[in-house]
Amino acid sequence: MALFGTLEPREWYFYHYTTAATLSRILIGQTLRLGPYSQTNDPREARSWFPTIVKDEPDGASDNPLDDWWPALDARFRERTKVACLTQDRVDRSGEFYHYHRGFARPRMWDQYADKHRGACVILDARAVLAEFDRQKPNHQVSLIGPVVYRDEPIGGNGLFEIRVSGVTKYGLDGAADRIIAARGSDLFFSKNTDWEQEAEFRLLAVNDDEETLLDISTALRGVVLGDRVEPSQYPVFQALIDEGKSRAVLARLSWMNGNPTPLPALP
């Protein structure tokens, strides 16, 4: 396994940046939490959504004013939807992998998602993650996976974000929203502005009414890379958590000497 070197063709990893406190919870529970879509830091996703309401039934067909539908629909789309945001390795133009293209070597992501290099990057076997997510599908009304597509356009372009009164009459607000998520979720939830494209994001998305959605990563955990601002005194603490989980995950620390992102052993 060339975890930190040149990848072999069969290797495929996901990476998740997090804080030190959240890393402890991940290692203790051997789980990854799918967070509410509305709590992401992209305003495209964190601000309210207003679908187009198409009046294809006679006036008075709805019991409530149509404008009252927007808050309920927004909650249905964004609050019930949980997402795990992961990143992947990139391939340069020659097809070779270098440290700069690896998922653990994104300085902006370290700064933004890993507490300014005081957190960690969790390395997961991608196939094991997808197998476990597939196993959990029966628990969700809708389950979607895939890479994020980067394009500069508003939500619901080309008529992708319409709610028809007739559909609400037939299925109710919740049912009509779920049908749109199932049919058009890839366009709605897997599209971001091009400003984010260096993240090379891959998403796991689930729609359910559960208070919390957790993904078992006990068979997927391959490594933990600590940021270069993590205190060395914390290295044994995280190693102990890995050992308690009976994981064979490698613990490393990331060095940026001369700007080169190099994983080094965290402990002798």
C-alpha positions as CSV (number, residue, x, y, z in Angstrom):
1,M,0.0,0.0,0.0
2,A,1.6,3.3,-1.2
3,L,-0.4,5.4,1.2
4,F,2.0,8.4,1.0
5,G,3.9,7.7,-2.1
6,T,3.0,7.2,-5.8
7,L,-0.4,5.5,-5.9
8,E,-0.9,2.1,-7.4
9,P,-3.8,1.8,-9.9
10,R,-5.9,-0.2,-7.5
11,E,-5.6,2.4,-4.7
12,W,-8.5,4.8,-4.2
13,Y,-8.8,7.0,-1.2
14,F,-11.1,9.6,0.3
15,Y,-9.9,12.3,2.7
16,H,-11.7,14.2,5.3
17,Y,-10.3,17.3,7.0
18,T,-11.4,17.9,10.6
19,T,-10.5,19.5,13.9
20,A,-8.6,17.7,16.7
21,A,-11.7,17.5,18.9
22,T,-13.8,15.9,16.1
23,L,-10.9,13.6,15.2
24,S,-11.1,12.2,18.7
25,R,-14.8,11.5,18.3
26,I,-14.2,9.9,14.9
27,L,-11.6,7.6,16.3
28,I,-13.5,6.7,19.4
29,G,-16.7,5.9,17.6
30,Q,-15.1,4.6,14.3
31,T,-17.8,6.7,12.5
32,L,-18.1,9.7,10.2
33,R,-21.0,12.0,10.8
34,L,-23.0,13.2,7.8
35,G,-23.8,16.8,8.7
36,P,-26.9,18.8,7.7
37,Y,-26.5,20.3,4.2
38,S,-27.6,23.7,5.5
39,Q,-24.6,23.9,7.8
40,T,-22.0,23.8,5.1
41,N,-19.9,27.0,4.7
42,D,-20.9,27.7,1.0
43,P,-23.6,30.4,0.8
44,R,-25.0,28.6,-2.1
45,E,-25.9,25.8,0.3
46,A,-26.2,27.5,3.6
47,R,-28.7,30.2,2.6
48,S,-32.4,29.6,2.0
49,W,-33.6,28.1,-1.3
50,F,-36.6,29.3,-3.1
51,P,-37.9,26.9,-5.8
52,T,-40.2,28.1,-8.5
53,I,-43.8,27.2,-7.7
54,V,-45.7,26.3,-10.9
55,K,-49.4,26.9,-10.6
56,D,-50.7,24.1,-12.8
57,E,-54.0,23.8,-10.9
58,P,-57.0,26.2,-10.6
59,D,-56.7,29.0,-8.0
60,G,-57.8,27.7,-4.6
61,A,-56.5,24.2,-5.2
62,S,-54.1,24.7,-2.3
63,D,-55.3,25.0,1.3
64,N,-52.5,27.5,2.1
65,P,-51.0,30.5,0.4
66,L,-48.3,29.3,-2.0
67,D,-45.7,31.7,-0.4
68,D,-46.1,29.7,2.8
69,W,-44.6,26.7,1.1
70,W,-41.1,28.2,0.7
71,P,-40.0,27.8,4.4
72,A,-41.3,24.2,4.5
73,L,-39.7,23.3,1.2
74,D,-36.4,24.9,2.1
75,A,-36.3,22.9,5.3
76,R,-37.3,19.7,3.4
77,F,-34.5,20.2,0.9
78,R,-31.7,21.4,3.2
79,E,-32.4,20.3,6.8
80,R,-33.3,16.7,6.1
81,T,-30.4,16.3,3.7
82,K,-27.2,15.1,5.4
83,V,-23.8,15.1,3.6
84,A,-20.3,13.9,4.1
85,C,-17.8,16.1,2.2
86,L,-14.7,14.3,1.2
87,T,-11.8,15.1,-1.1
88,Q,-9.8,12.9,-3.5
89,D,-6.4,12.7,-5.0
90,R,-5.7,14.7,-8.2
91,V,-3.7,13.6,-11.2
92,D,-1.4,16.0,-12.9
93,R,-1.2,16.4,-16.7
94,S,1.5,13.7,-17.0
95,G,-0.7,11.2,-15.1
96,E,1.8,10.9,-12.2
97,F,0.9,11.4,-8.5
98,Y,3.0,13.8,-6.4
99,H,2.6,15.0,-2.9
100,Y,1.1,18.3,-4.1
101,H,-1.7,16.4,-5.8
102,R,-2.5,14.1,-2.9
103,G,-5.7,14.6,-0.9
104,F,-3.8,15.3,2.4
105,A,-1.7,18.1,0.8
106,R,-4.3,21.0,0.4
107,P,-3.0,24.0,2.4
108,R,-6.2,25.9,2.0
109,M,-8.3,23.0,3.2
110,W,-5.9,22.6,6.2
111,D,-6.5,26.2,7.0
112,Q,-10.3,26.2,6.4
113,Y,-11.4,22.8,7.7
114,A,-8.7,21.6,10.0
115,D,-8.5,24.5,12.5
116,K,-5.6,26.3,10.7
117,H,-3.3,23.2,10.6
118,R,-4.1,22.3,14.2
119,G,-6.5,19.5,13.1
120,A,-6.1,16.4,11.0
121,C,-6.9,14.7,7.7
122,V,-8.5,11.3,7.9
123,I,-7.6,8.9,5.1
124,L,-10.3,6.3,4.1
125,D,-10.4,3.5,1.7
126,A,-12.9,4.7,-0.9
127,R,-14.3,1.3,-1.8
128,A,-14.9,0.4,1.8
129,V,-16.7,3.7,2.4
130,L,-19.0,3.2,-0.6
131,A,-19.7,-0.4,0.4
132,E,-20.8,0.7,3.9
133,F,-22.9,3.6,2.6
134,D,-24.6,1.2,0.2
135,R,-25.4,-1.1,3.1
136,Q,-27.1,1.7,4.9
137,K,-29.3,2.7,1.9
138,P,-32.5,1.2,3.3
139,N,-32.3,3.7,6.2
140,H,-32.7,6.7,3.9
141,Q,-35.5,8.0,1.7
142,V,-32.9,9.1,-0.8
143,S,-29.2,8.2,-1.1
144,L,-26.8,9.8,-3.6
145,I,-23.1,9.6,-4.2
146,G,-20.7,11.2,-6.6
147,P,-18.1,13.9,-7.4
148,V,-19.0,17.5,-7.2
149,V,-19.2,19.3,-10.6
150,Y,-17.9,22.9,-10.6
151,R,-19.8,25.5,-12.7
152,D,-20.9,29.0,-12.3
153,E,-24.7,29.1,-12.4
154,P,-27.5,29.6,-9.9
155,I,-29.4,26.7,-8.3
156,G,-32.1,25.2,-10.4
157,G,-31.0,26.5,-13.8
158,N,-32.9,25.1,-16.8
159,G,-36.1,24.5,-14.9
160,L,-34.5,22.0,-12.5
161,F,-35.9,23.5,-9.4
162,E,-39.7,23.7,-10.0
163,I,-42.4,22.6,-7.6
164,R,-45.8,22.0,-9.3
165,V,-49.0,22.5,-7.3
166,S,-50.4,19.3,-8.8
167,G,-47.4,17.4,-7.4
168,V,-47.9,18.8,-3.9
169,T,-51.7,18.0,-4.1
170,K,-50.8,14.4,-5.1
171,Y,-47.8,13.7,-2.8
172,G,-47.8,16.5,-0.2
173,L,-45.0,19.0,0.3
174,D,-42.6,16.3,1.7
175,G,-43.3,13.8,-1.0
176,A,-43.0,16.3,-3.8
177,A,-39.7,17.6,-2.4
178,D,-38.3,14.0,-2.0
179,R,-39.3,13.2,-5.6
180,I,-37.3,16.2,-6.9
181,I,-34.3,15.2,-4.7
182,A,-34.4,11.7,-6.1
183,A,-34.7,12.9,-9.7
184,R,-32.5,16.0,-9.7
185,G,-30.4,15.7,-6.6
186,S,-27.2,15.4,-8.6
187,D,-27.8,18.8,-10.1
188,L,-29.0,20.4,-6.9
189,F,-26.6,19.0,-4.3
190,F,-23.5,18.1,-6.4
191,S,-22.8,21.4,-8.1
192,K,-20.7,24.2,-6.7
193,N,-19.1,27.4,-8.1
194,T,-15.8,27.1,-9.8
195,D,-14.1,28.9,-7.0
196,W,-14.2,25.6,-5.0
197,E,-12.9,23.3,-7.8
198,Q,-9.4,22.7,-6.2
199,E,-11.1,20.8,-3.5
200,A,-11.9,17.9,-5.9
201,E,-14.8,17.0,-3.6
202,F,-16.7,13.7,-3.5
203,R,-20.0,13.6,-1.6
204,L,-22.2,11.0,0.2
205,L,-25.7,12.4,0.6
206,A,-28.6,10.9,2.5
207,V,-32.1,12.2,3.0
208,N,-33.9,11.0,6.2
209,D,-35.7,12.2,9.4
210,D,-33.0,11.0,11.7
211,E,-31.5,13.4,14.2
212,E,-28.0,12.1,13.4
213,T,-26.6,10.1,10.6
214,L,-23.4,8.2,11.2
215,L,-21.3,6.1,8.7
216,D,-19.3,3.2,10.1
217,I,-15.7,3.6,8.9
218,S,-14.1,0.9,11.0
219,T,-13.2,-1.1,7.8
220,A,-12.2,2.0,5.8
221,L,-9.8,3.8,8.1
222,R,-6.3,3.7,6.6
223,G,-4.5,6.7,8.0
224,V,-4.6,9.9,10.1
225,V,-2.4,12.9,9.1
226,L,-1.9,15.5,11.8
227,G,-1.4,19.1,11.0
228,D,2.0,20.7,11.5
229,R,0.6,22.9,14.3
230,V,-0.6,20.0,16.4
231,E,1.4,19.8,19.6
232,P,3.7,16.8,19.7
233,S,2.4,15.9,23.1
234,Q,-0.9,15.0,21.4
235,Y,0.7,12.4,19.1
236,P,0.5,9.6,21.7
237,V,-3.1,10.5,22.5
238,F,-4.2,10.0,19.0
239,Q,-2.1,6.9,18.6
240,A,-3.8,5.4,21.7
241,L,-7.3,6.2,20.2
242,I,-6.3,4.4,17.0
243,D,-5.0,1.4,19.0
244,E,-8.2,1.3,21.1
245,G,-10.3,1.0,17.9
246,K,-8.1,-1.9,16.8
247,S,-7.3,-0.1,13.6
248,R,-4.2,-0.6,11.6
249,A,-4.4,3.0,10.5
250,V,-1.1,4.8,10.1
251,L,-0.5,8.0,12.2
252,A,1.6,10.7,10.5
253,R,2.3,14.3,10.8
254,L,2.6,16.7,7.8
255,S,5.8,18.7,7.3
256,W,5.8,21.8,5.0
257,M,9.6,22.2,5.0
258,N,10.4,24.4,2.0
259,G,6.8,24.3,1.0
260,N,6.9,20.5,0.3
261,P,3.9,18.6,1.9
262,T,5.7,15.6,3.3
263,P,4.1,13.1,5.7
264,L,6.4,11.9,8.4
265,P,6.0,9.3,11.2
266,A,4.3,10.9,14.2
267,L,5.9,8.6,16.6
268,P,9.3,6.7,16.6
